[in-house]
Amino acid sequence: MLKRLRGSLLLLTAAIIWGTAFVAQSEGMRYVEPFTYNAIRTLIGGFVLIPVILIFRSGHKKSADAPSAANKKATLRGGICCGIALFIASSLQQCGIALTTAGKAGFITALYVVIVPLLSVFLHQKPPKAIWLCVAGAVAGFWLLCVRGGFTVNRGDLLVLGCALCFAVHIMVVDHFCAQQADGTVMACIQFFTAGILMTAVMLGFEHPDLHSIFAAKGTILYAGIMSCGVAYTFQILGQRETPPTLATLLMSLESVFAALSGWLLLHEHLSAAEFTGCGLVLISVIAAQLVVNKVSPTD
């Protein structure tokens, strides 16, 4: 129970950081192009973790805590696979957002709360039946929160749906390699450098990075790089070690709620009664999911 609570708190903290980072990203897009922004902040996330890894390593006795060859292999493979999934998901999201509304993109991205349980079923990891009610409640909440007016599907929507699928795969990949006892912090570091290198290649091929513009956006880039990448994605990997994937997905989906609330608080964006209701519905669904999982498996 204590380990699961710790994992849930790490994932909740990650969701809060990702949600508030939307404000920084929104401001950063005023100065630089999307792949430039993503490439720099992702590489910063990798560099931030290097001293953290060295400090943790120096604090352990090599004879007792040195990772095995199998753990090293799982960590390396996990970091590369997670980095590729993160790169594809982020790229599809950026391309899709340019062709659809932000509200629809937010809702469609959040559909990974449905995709992860479906993938779990295919992988013979069936979640408790009551979890599906929580997932349905969360999806209804995201609809109220993100979708305004009619809902039609265009090419941008399909790209964002691909992004949601890739984020779901990313969550399942993290869960897979955590089960193999991969080093979470090192895996996160490798993930960032893998995704960052791929994003840099796209940036140099299709965008026109400018040092003056990058420097103008330095505050938002540093926040997104250090907090959203370096801290939050590492918390995701460490939190997923002790949390079932479906519950982890619901906790991380609170990112959309915190993004809306931070926009309301910090940017003075308007939230309607329906949007506030959506936030509340998602929050209730996540709390209910936590209670369901703890009831099914009360001890670790």
N, C-alpha and C positions, 0 to 999 in steps of 0.2 A: 504493500500500500504506500509506504513512504517513498520507494523508488518511483512508483507511478506518479505520485504527487509531484515529485521533483521534476520528472520528465514533462509533466503537463505544464508546470510553471515555466520551464525553459521554452516550451513551444508557445505559450501565451506571451512571454516576453518578446519572442521573435516576431509574433504577429503584431504586437504593439509597435515595435521598431519599424517593420515593413510598412505598416499603416501610416505612421508619421513621416516616413521617408517619401511618401507620395507628394507631400508638400515640397520637400527639397527637390525631387525630380521635376515637379511642375515648374518650379522656379528655374532649375538648371536648363530646361529645354528652351528658355528664352535666349540662351547664349550659344549653345553648341548643338550639333546634330545628335540623333539618338545613339548610333553605334559608337560615336566618339565618347559620349557620356558613359555608356555602359562599359566600354573597353577600359577606360581609365579607372572608374570606380571599382570594377571587378579586379583589376590588377592591384589596386590599392588594398583591397580586401586580402589578397594573397600575401602581400608584403607585410601587412599588419600582423598576420599570424606567425610569421617566421620567428620574431623574438619571443612570442608566447610559447611556441613549441620548444625553443631552446631553454627557456626558463623552466618549463615543466620537466624537460629531460634532465636538466642539471639537478633538479630536486629529487630525483629517484636514484636508487643504487642500480648500477648497470647490471650487476650479477643477478639481481632479483627481478628487475622490471624491464629488461631488454626485450623488445618484441621479437617473436619468433619469425622465421622465414615465411611461414604461411600467413602470419598477420601482416607482414610487410607487403606480400604479394596482393592480399585482399585490399589493403589500404591504397596501393598504387592503382590497381584495376578499378577500385571503387571511385577514387578521385577522378580518374580519366573519364569513366562512364558518366558520373554525375556532372562533370564539366561539359561534356558533349550535350547531355540532356538539357542542362541549364542554358547553354548557348542557343540551341534550337528553339527552346521555349521562349526565351527572351526575344529572339529574332522574329519569330512568328507573331509575337505579341506586338512588337513595334511596327511591323508591316501591317498588321491587321488594324491597329488603332488609327492608322492614317486613312483607312478606308471605311471606318464605321464610327459610331458615336462612342464616347468614353463610357457612358452608362451601360450600353450593350456589351462593350468589351469587358467591363468589370463583372457583369453577370455571367457571361460565357466563360471567362477565365475561372470563375468560382465553381463552375460545373465539375472541377476536379474532385469536389466532395462526393459526386456521384460515381465518377470514373474509378476512383481508388477502390471503393467497396466491390465494384464489378470486377476489377482486375484481381482483387483478393479471392473472389469466388472462383475465377478461372484458375487461380494458383492454389486452389483447395485450402484457402485460409478464410473460411466462412465467418463473417462477423455475426454477433448476436442479432436476432431478427428485429428486436426493438430499435436497433441502431438505424434501420431503414426509415423509421418514422422521424428520427432526429435529422437524417439526411434530407427527407422531404420537407421538414420544417425549415431547415437552413436554406434550401433552394427557393422556397416561397419567400423567405426573408430577403434573399438576394434580389429576387424579382422586384419586390417593393422598393428596395434600396437603390437599384441600378437602372431599371427599365422605366422609361417615361414614354407615354404614347403607344403607338402601334409597334408590333414586333415583326419585322420582315427579315429574311436571311439574304445577305449578299456575300460577295467574295471576301470582304474583310472579316465578316462574321465567321466564315469557314476557316480563315487563317487563325483567328483567335481560338476557335474550337480546337484546332491542331495544337495551339499553345497549351490549352487546358490538358489535353492528352499527354503532352510532353512533361508538364509539371506533375501529373499523376504518375507517369513513368519514373520521374526523378524521385518522388517520394518512395516508390516501391524499390528503386535501386538502392537508395539510402538504407531502407529497412533490410534489404538482402545482405548488403556488405556489413552492416552493423551486427547482423546475426553471425557473421564470420569473424567477429572480434576485430574488425578493422579499427585503426587508431582514428577516432573521430576528428580531432583537430588537424592532424596531418592530411586526412582525406579531404577536409574542407579546403585546406591550403592548395592542394593539388587541383581540386575542382576549380578554384578561382583562376589559377594560372592557365589551366586548359581552356576554360571559357574565355578568359581575357585575351589569350593569344589568338583564338579564332575570331573574336570580335575585332581585334586590332587589324587582322588581315582584311576583314570586310570593310572596316573603317578606311584603311588606306586604299582599298580598291574602289569604293563607291562614294566616299565623303571627302570633305576638304577641311581637315582639322587645322585650327588656327590657335597659336599659343596665346594671343591676346584674349580671344574668346574663352579659352579654357581657364585662363587666370581669372577672368571676370566671374566664372562660375565655380571658383575654387571652394567656396564655403559649402555649397550644396553637394559638390562632388566628394569632398572630404567626409561629410556626414553620411552620404550614401555608401561610400567606400568603406569607412571604418565601422559604422553602426549596422547598415543594412546588409552589407556583405560580410565583413570581418566578424561581427558579433552575431547577427541574427541567423545567418546560414549555418554558422558553427553551432549555435544553440539548437537549430533544427536537427542536425546530425546527432548531437549529444542527447537531445530530448527524445528522439525517435528510438534510441536504444531501449528506453523504458516505457514506451507507449505503443499500444496496438496501432497499426497504420490507419485504420478508419477513424479512430478517435483523434490521432495526430492530425489528420486531414481537417477535421472539423475545427480543431483548435487553431490551426494555421489559417483557416478560412476567415477567422475573425479579423484578419488583415484588412478586408474590405470595410468592415464596420469601423475600425479605428481610422482608416483613411477618410471615411466620410465625416467622422466626428472631429478629426484633426483639421480637416478643411473648414468645418463649421466654426471651430474654436480659433484657429490661427489665421485663416484666410477670409473669415466672415462669410463663407458660402452658405446659401439658404438650404435648410433641410425642411421638407414638408412633413406633415403628420404621417403620411404613408411611409416616408423614408425613416422616420424615427421608429415607426412600427416595425419596419423591416429589420432595423438594428436590434430591436428588442427580441424579435422572433429568432434571429440567428443566435443571439446570446442565450436564450432559453434552450434552444436546440443543443447547443454545445454543453451547457450545464447538464441537461438531461442525458446526453451521451456519456458524460463523465460518470454519472450516477449508475447508468446501465452497465458500463464496463466494470465498475467497482463492485457491483452486485453480483455479476457473473463470475468475476475473479477477485475476491476480496483480499487475497494475500498473494505475495510474490514467491 
